[in-house]
Amino acid sequence: MSEAPDIPTAWQWLLERRPGTRGHYDTASLLPIAEAAHAEPRLRALYPFPTHGTLHFLRSAPPWDPSGRDDLPFILAGAPPYRVYASGYAELLGEGATPEEAAALAVANLPPE
């Protein structure tokens, strides 16, 4: 599976559902979450990483630093309520009734930059 080389390209490919790239196959549940997350400037500045029915946000594009690449909240895609978890499912941070609420909840739980 092809990984986008930088953050803007990753968002573009995800939102376009570009064939052969991560997340292109799961449009029904992932696309509303991706669109809502992309509308949030702080999330849009992170690398979108869809995997196993979730949308993770990584600090950088590949190649990744394995020591801290997946330490941010993520959104469980699917049907409402949209759950937002801390990294590694360590804690349920909350639920949103809409993708926009879930994206806002993810932003609210990002560490200060």
C-alpha positions in Angstrom: 0.0 0.0 0.0 1.4 3.4 -1.0 2.0 6.0 1.7 1.8 9.7 0.9 5.2 11.4 1.2 4.0 14.4 3.1 1.0 15.7 5.2 -0.8 17.7 2.5 -0.5 14.9 0.0 -1.8 12.4 2.6 -4.9 14.4 3.2 -5.5 14.9 -0.6 -5.2 11.2 -1.3 -7.4 10.3 1.6 -10.1 12.7 0.7 -9.9 11.8 -3.0 -10.0 8.1 -2.1 -7.0 7.5 -4.4 -6.8 3.8 -5.3 -3.9 1.9 -3.9 -3.4 4.2 -0.9 -4.3 3.8 2.7 -8.0 4.3 3.4 -9.2 4.3 -0.2 -11.4 1.2 0.3 -13.4 2.3 3.4 -15.2 5.3 2.1 -18.6 4.9 3.7 -17.4 5.0 7.3 -14.1 6.8 6.9 -14.8 9.7 4.5 -17.2 11.6 6.8 -14.6 11.4 9.6 -11.8 12.4 7.3 -13.7 15.4 6.0 -14.6 16.6 9.5 -11.0 16.1 10.7 -9.6 17.9 7.6 -11.8 20.9 8.5 -10.0 21.3 11.8 -6.7 23.2 11.3 -4.8 21.4 14.1 -5.8 17.9 12.8 -5.1 19.0 9.2 -1.5 19.8 10.3 -1.0 16.1 11.3 -0.5 13.1 9.0 -3.9 11.2 8.6 -3.4 7.5 9.1 -6.5 5.3 8.6 -6.2 1.8 9.8 -8.5 -0.9 11.0 -11.6 1.3 11.0 -9.9 4.2 12.7 -8.4 7.5 11.8 -5.1 8.1 13.6 -3.2 11.4 13.5 0.6 11.2 13.4 3.1 14.0 14.0 5.0 13.5 10.7 5.0 11.8 7.3 7.0 8.6 6.6 9.5 7.5 7.5 8.2 7.6 11.0 10.1 7.8 14.3 8.9 4.6 16.0 9.5 6.2 19.5 6.5 8.6 19.3 4.6 8.3 16.1 1.3 7.1 17.5 0.7 9.1 20.7 -2.2 11.2 19.8 -6.0 10.7 20.1 -7.8 8.9 17.3 -11.3 8.5 16.0 -13.1 5.2 15.6 -15.0 5.4 12.3 -18.3 3.8 11.7 -21.7 4.8 12.8 -22.6 7.3 15.5 -21.7 7.8 18.2 -18.2 8.4 17.0 -15.7 7.4 19.7 -12.5 9.2 20.3 -9.8 7.3 22.2 -6.4 8.0 23.6 -3.5 6.3 21.9 -3.6 2.5 22.1 -7.2 2.6 23.3 -5.8 3.6 26.7 -8.9 5.6 27.5 -12.2 6.6 25.9 -12.0 10.3 25.7 -15.6 10.8 24.7 -18.2 10.4 22.0 -19.5 12.7 19.3 -22.9 12.4 17.7 -21.5 13.7 14.4 -18.1 13.5 12.7 -17.6 17.2 13.4 -18.2 16.7 17.1 -15.7 13.8 17.1 -13.1 15.8 15.3 -13.5 18.7 17.8 -13.1 16.2 20.7 -9.9 14.9 19.1 -8.6 18.5 18.9 -9.6 19.2 22.5 -7.5 16.2 23.6 -4.3 17.1 21.6 -1.3 18.0 23.7 -0.5 21.7 23.7 2.0 22.5 20.9 
